[in-house]
Amino acid sequence: MKQFNNFYEGAYAKYILPGVLLQSVLIGGGYDKQNTYDEWIEAFDGKVKLLVLIGQTREKIAECAKKHGMENIVLADSFEEAMDTCVKAACPGDAVLLSPACASWGMFPNYEVRGKMFKEYVNSLKG
């Protein structure tokens, strides 16, 4: 997992590191490999204040998150929309985390491209 100030990129990681963050907004979702997401959602341990979902799995993950009591969920149509949503929702001291829990296929050629887009977006905020 790579840190860019309060932006964390874990494009290849299946799960976030729950002890790392106090409060975060998280981008998840992607290609549907028929996984379940209960364990991933439980790992949030109340630290994810906004879940922004993309890709084929967005509705499936949203359903699972609601089952676990999460209500602050946004379904984004693109990665850029997801990033914009996270940046607007994050307060000082919050983290914006890319921890998709899904493959990148369908939206990106691979996880490296997804991670690179995240980094480029973050770097554009500094300019």
N, C-alpha and C positions, 0 to 999 in steps of 0.2 A: 504494500500500500504506500503510495507516494503522497506527501503533503505539500500543498501550495498555499501557504498561510492557513486560512480556514477552509480550504478546498482540499478534499481527499479523493484520490483516484485509485480505485480498486477494481478496474475494469475486468481483471481476470479472476478476482477473488469471488468465491461463491457467497461468503458471509462477511459481514462487517465485524470489526473487532469491538465488541460492546463496551469494553472498558475505556476505549480511546476517547469517546466523545461524551460531552455533557448534554448537549442538545443539538439536533441536526435536522436538516432537510435532506432527503435522500432520493436519488434517481434509481429506479429499478425497472426491470422488465426487459423484454427482448424476444428472441426466438423461442417458440414453445417446444421443448424436448420432453414434454409430458411429465415434468417434475411436480412435486408438491412443495409448498412454500411455508408450511406451518413452522418448521424449525427456524427458518430464516426470519420470519416475522417475530417469533418468540425471542430471538437473539437481540432484537431492538431494545428490549427491557425498558420500554417507556421513553427512550432517548430520542426517538424519531418523532418530531412534531409535525412533519409534513412528508407524505409519501407521494412522489411524483412518478407515475408509471408510463412506460412507453412500450411499443412493440406489440407482437401477437399475444403476449401474456398479460397485458395490462388489466383486462377485465377479470381474468382468472386470479391474479394476485390481489386485486382490489377486493374480490369476494372473500378470499382467505384472510386478508387484513381486517375486514369488517367482522369476520367470525371471531377474531382475536381482540375485538374492541377498538380498533383504529377507525376513526371517523374522518380525519383530515387527509383526504386522498384526492389527488388531481390526476386525470387521464390526459396526457399530452399526445398530440398528433405527430410531433417530431422531437428530435433531440434538442434542437435549438429552443423550441417552446418549453421543453422541460428545464433547460438551463435558465431561461428567462424567468420562469415561474419560481425556481429555487432562489435565484438572486433577489427577486422582489420579496420573497417570504422570509429570507434569513435576516435575523437581527444581529447587531453587534455581539460577538462572542459565539454565535452559532457556527456550525460547520455545514458546508455543502458537500455531500458525499455521493460519489458514483460507486454504487455497489449493486450491480444489476441482477445478480443471482440467475442470469440467463445467458445463453449464447448470443453473440452479436449478429448472427446471420439474419438476412432479411432487411436489415437497416444499414449494416456495415459489412465490409468484406471480412473483417476479423476484429478481435478484441483490441488489437493494437491501434487500429484506426479509430475505434470508439474512444480509447484513452487519449489518443492524440487530439481528437476534436475537443475533448473535455479540457485538456491543457491549453489549447489554442484559445478557447473561449475565456478561460480564467485569465490568461495573459492579456487578452484584449481589454479586460476590465481595468488593468493597471495603467493602460495608456491614456 
